Amino acid sequence: MSATKVVVKGGGENLYEIAESSGWFYARKVSVGIINTRKDIGKAKTFDQALSIIKSHSGKAIEKVG
């Protein structure tokens, strides 16, 4: 399962990803460190809905996808 990186505006904890599996798009928060950890924050039926989940979770606009 490959994931698409999503960066939201602002500094600090601004990295997310969207991964597709079995017709669902999973939005995840990525905590960067020695070992990157991922936390599921929601799932959606479309990529755009998954982006909306990330916007809601972060409270910030999307800066970069890909």
DOKOL-650949 format. One record per atom (N, C-alpha, C): residue in three letters; x, y, z; residue number from 1. Coordinates in steps of 0.001 Angstrom, whole numbers, always signed. Layout:
residues N
{"Ala", {X, Y, Z}, NUM}
...
END
This chain:
residues 66
{"Met", {+851, -1164, +0}, 1}
{"Met", {+0, +0, +0}, 1}
{"Met", {+899, +1229, +0}, 1}
{"Ser", {+801, +2038, -1045}, 2}
{"Ser", {+1599, +3259, -1108}, 2}
{"Ser", {+792, +4409, -517}, 2}
{"Ala", {+1512, +5425, -78}, 3}
{"Ala", {+866, +6557, +564}, 3}
{"Ala", {+1277, +7845, -123}, 3}
{"Thr", {+371, +8813, -138}, 4}
{"Thr", {+633, +10132, -680}, 4}
{"Thr", {+882, +11082, +480}, 4}
{"Lys", {+2025, +11765, +458}, 5}
{"Lys", {+2356, +12712, +1519}, 5}
{"Lys", {+1526, +13986, +1360}, 5}
{"Val", {+1083, +14529, +2492}, 6}
{"Val", {+323, +15769, +2511}, 6}
{"Val", {+944, +16671, +3575}, 6}
{"Val", {+1314, +17891, +3172}, 7}
{"Val", {+1901, +18860, +4090}, 7}
{"Val", {+903, +19991, +4267}, 7}
{"Val", {+631, +20359, +5529}, 8}
{"Val", {-252, +21490, +5798}, 8}
{"Val", {+592, +22718, +6112}, 8}
{"Lys", {+3, +23898, +5954}, 9}
{"Lys", {+725, +25150, +6187}, 9}
{"Lys", {+1103, +25278, +7651}, 9}
{"Gly", {+2194, +25987, +7894}, 10}
{"Gly", {+2660, +26193, +9259}, 10}
{"Gly", {+3820, +25269, +9570}, 10}
{"Gly", {+4500, +25551, +10642}, 11}
{"Gly", {+5651, +24739, +11016}, 11}
{"Gly", {+5284, +23647, +11998}, 11}
{"Gly", {+6279, +22931, +12405}, 12}
{"Gly", {+6088, +21893, +13426}, 12}
{"Gly", {+5460, +20634, +12869}, 12}
{"Glu", {+4462, +20144, +13545}, 13}
{"Glu", {+3802, +18880, +13213}, 13}
{"Glu", {+2862, +19080, +12030}, 13}
{"Asn", {+3411, +19097, +10818}, 14}
{"Asn", {+2571, +19412, +9671}, 14}
{"Asn", {+2573, +18334, +8582}, 14}
{"Leu", {+2965, +17112, +8915}, 15}
{"Leu", {+3020, +16047, +7912}, 15}
{"Leu", {+1914, +15020, +8134}, 15}
{"Tyr", {+1199, +14742, +7049}, 16}
{"Tyr", {+129, +13751, +7038}, 16}
{"Tyr", {+346, +12860, +5822}, 16}
{"Glu", {-459, +11817, +5706}, 17}
{"Glu", {-437, +10992, +4506}, 17}
{"Glu", {-1814, +10402, +4273}, 17}
{"Ile", {-2047, +10043, +3016}, 18}
{"Ile", {-3282, +9360, +2627}, 18}
{"Ile", {-2878, +8069, +1929}, 18}
{"Ala", {-3427, +6957, +2403}, 19}
{"Ala", {-3143, +5647, +1824}, 19}
{"Ala", {-4470, +5006, +1420}, 19}
{"Glu", {-4476, +4346, +251}, 20}
{"Glu", {-5678, +3693, -247}, 20}
{"Glu", {-5581, +2194, -35}, 20}
{"Ser", {-6659, +1597, +445}, 21}
{"Ser", {-6713, +156, +630}, 21}
{"Ser", {-8167, -305, +545}, 21}
{"Ser", {-8415, -1267, -313}, 22}
{"Ser", {-9747, -1875, -459}, 22}
{"Ser", {-10844, -837, -708}, 22}
{"Gly", {-10539, +173, -1501}, 23}
{"Gly", {-11542, +1169, -1847}, 23}
{"Gly", {-11721, +2285, -827}, 23}
{"Trp", {-10961, +2267, +241}, 24}
{"Trp", {-11021, +3318, +1266}, 24}
{"Trp", {-9729, +4121, +1256}, 24}
{"Phe", {-9841, +5412, +1539}, 25}
{"Phe", {-8689, +6294, +1662}, 25}
{"Phe", {-8506, +6616, +3141}, 25}
{"Tyr", {-7363, +6209, +3688}, 26}
{"Tyr", {-7075, +6397, +5109}, 26}
{"Tyr", {-6214, +7632, +5305}, 26}
{"Ala", {-6690, +8569, +6114}, 27}
{"Ala", {-5921, +9764, +6456}, 27}
{"Ala", {-5160, +9462, +7742}, 27}
{"Arg", {-3851, +9779, +7729}, 28}
{"Arg", {-3006, +9483, +8890}, 28}
{"Arg", {-2138, +10675, +9234}, 28}
{"Lys", {-1925, +10868, +10515}, 29}
{"Lys", {-988, +11872, +11023}, 29}
{"Lys", {+358, +11191, +11171}, 29}
{"Val", {+1418, +11811, +10636}, 30}
{"Val", {+2761, +11236, +10708}, 30}
{"Val", {+3577, +12042, +11711}, 30}
{"Ser", {+4097, +11364, +12717}, 31}
{"Ser", {+5013, +11986, +13683}, 31}
{"Ser", {+6421, +11585, +13285}, 31}
{"Val", {+7213, +12594, +12931}, 32}
{"Val", {+8551, +12349, +12419}, 32}
{"Val", {+9543, +12286, +13574}, 32}
{"Gly", {+10383, +11271, +13557}, 33}
{"Gly", {+11408, +11087, +14572}, 33}
{"Gly", {+12391, +10040, +14100}, 33}
{"Ile", {+13112, +9459, +15026}, 34}
{"Ile", {+14034, +8381, +14668}, 34}
{"Ile", {+13259, +7269, +13981}, 34}
{"Ile", {+12109, +6952, +14539}, 35}
{"Ile", {+11178, +6013, +13909}, 35}
{"Ile", {+9879, +6779, +13677}, 35}
{"Asn", {+9493, +6940, +12410}, 36}
{"Asn", {+8249, +7638, +12104}, 36}
{"Asn", {+7066, +6801, +12572}, 36}
{"Thr", {+6115, +7452, +13228}, 37}
{"Thr", {+4902, +6759, +13657}, 37}
{"Thr", {+3707, +7370, +12941}, 37}
{"Arg", {+2697, +6554, +12709}, 38}
{"Arg", {+1494, +6989, +12016}, 38}
{"Arg", {+276, +6689, +12868}, 38}
{"Lys", {-663, +7643, +12874}, 39}
{"Lys", {-1898, +7475, +13629}, 39}
{"Lys", {-3068, +7727, +12681}, 39}
{"Asp", {-3945, +6736, +12551}, 40}
{"Asp", {-5135, +6921, +11723}, 40}
{"Asp", {-6019, +8005, +12333}, 40}
{"Ile", {-6459, +8949, +11494}, 41}
{"Ile", {-7349, +10008, +11979}, 41}
{"Ile", {-8714, +9933, +11306}, 41}
{"Gly", {-8849, +9066, +10298}, 42}
{"Gly", {-10136, +8898, +9640}, 42}
{"Gly", {-10003, +8162, +8323}, 42}
{"Lys", {-11153, +7785, +7759}, 43}
{"Lys", {-11152, +7137, +6453}, 43}
{"Lys", {-12320, +7681, +5644}, 43}
{"Ala", {-12159, +7635, +4319}, 44}
{"Ala", {-13165, +8205, +3427}, 44}
{"Ala", {-13238, +7386, +2148}, 44}
{"Lys", {-14297, +7602, +1389}, 45}
{"Lys", {-14475, +6888, +124}, 45}
{"Lys", {-13766, +7578, -1035}, 45}
{"Thr", {-13386, +8867, -884}, 46}
{"Thr", {-12681, +9569, -1962}, 46}
{"Thr", {-11434, +10253, -1406}, 46}
{"Phe", {-10490, +10524, -2311}, 47}
{"Phe", {-9255, +11211, -1937}, 47}
{"Phe", {-9562, +12612, -1407}, 47}
{"Asp", {-10483, +13321, -2062}, 48}
{"Asp", {-10830, +14681, -1628}, 48}
{"Asp", {-11444, +14690, -226}, 48}
{"Gln", {-12235, +13694, +90}, 49}
{"Gln", {-12800, +13611, +1435}, 49}
{"Gln", {-11701, +13374, +2466}, 49}
{"Ala", {-10701, +12559, +2106}, 50}
{"Ala", {-9580, +12317, +3013}, 50}
{"Ala", {-8788, +13609, +3238}, 50}
{"Leu", {-8624, +14424, +2186}, 51}
{"Leu", {-7978, +15730, +2357}, 51}
{"Leu", {-8774, +16612, +3311}, 51}
{"Ser", {-10084, +16560, +3239}, 52}
{"Ser", {-10934, +17334, +4149}, 52}
{"Ser", {-10753, +16883, +5592}, 52}
{"Ile", {-10583, +15597, +5800}, 53}
{"Ile", {-10334, +15078, +7151}, 53}
{"Ile", {-9039, +15669, +7690}, 53}
{"Ile", {-8004, +15715, +6853}, 54}
{"Ile", {-6718, +16269, +7278}, 54}
{"Ile", {-6847, +17752, +7596}, 54}
{"Lys", {-7564, +18498, +6747}, 55}
{"Lys", {-7771, +19928, +7008}, 55}
{"Lys", {-8488, +20142, +8343}, 55}
{"Ser", {-9497, +19347, +8606}, 56}
{"Ser", {-10243, +19465, +9860}, 56}
{"Ser", {-9371, +19119, +11059}, 56}
{"His", {-8582, +18066, +10934}, 57}
{"His", {-7733, +17623, +12034}, 57}
{"His", {-6651, +18648, +12352}, 57}
{"Ser", {-6025, +19202, +11314}, 58}
{"Ser", {-4911, +20125, +11515}, 58}
{"Ser", {-5378, +21541, +11821}, 58}
{"Gly", {-6550, +21901, +11319}, 59}
{"Gly", {-7023, +23268, +11469}, 59}
{"Gly", {-6291, +24242, +10556}, 59}
{"Lys", {-5576, +23702, +9560}, 60}
{"Lys", {-4783, +24522, +8651}, 60}
{"Lys", {-5078, +24125, +7202}, 60}
{"Ala", {-4672, +25006, +6275}, 61}
{"Ala", {-4858, +24747, +4841}, 61}
{"Ala", {-3785, +23775, +4354}, 61}
{"Ile", {-4098, +23074, +3279}, 62}
{"Ile", {-3154, +22157, +2648}, 62}
{"Ile", {-2125, +22975, +1876}, 62}
{"Glu", {-846, +22690, +2096}, 63}
{"Glu", {+236, +23381, +1393}, 63}
{"Glu", {+718, +22598, +184}, 63}
{"Lys", {+884, +21279, +340}, 64}
{"Lys", {+1459, +20463, -727}, 64}
{"Lys", {+920, +19032, -647}, 64}
{"Val", {+622, +18470, -1815}, 65}
{"Val", {+199, +17076, -1906}, 65}
{"Val", {+1153, +16376, -2848}, 65}
{"Gly", {+1702, +15266, -2393}, 66}
{"Gly", {+2575, +14501, -3276}, 66}
{"Gly", {+3974, +14375, -2832}, 66}
END
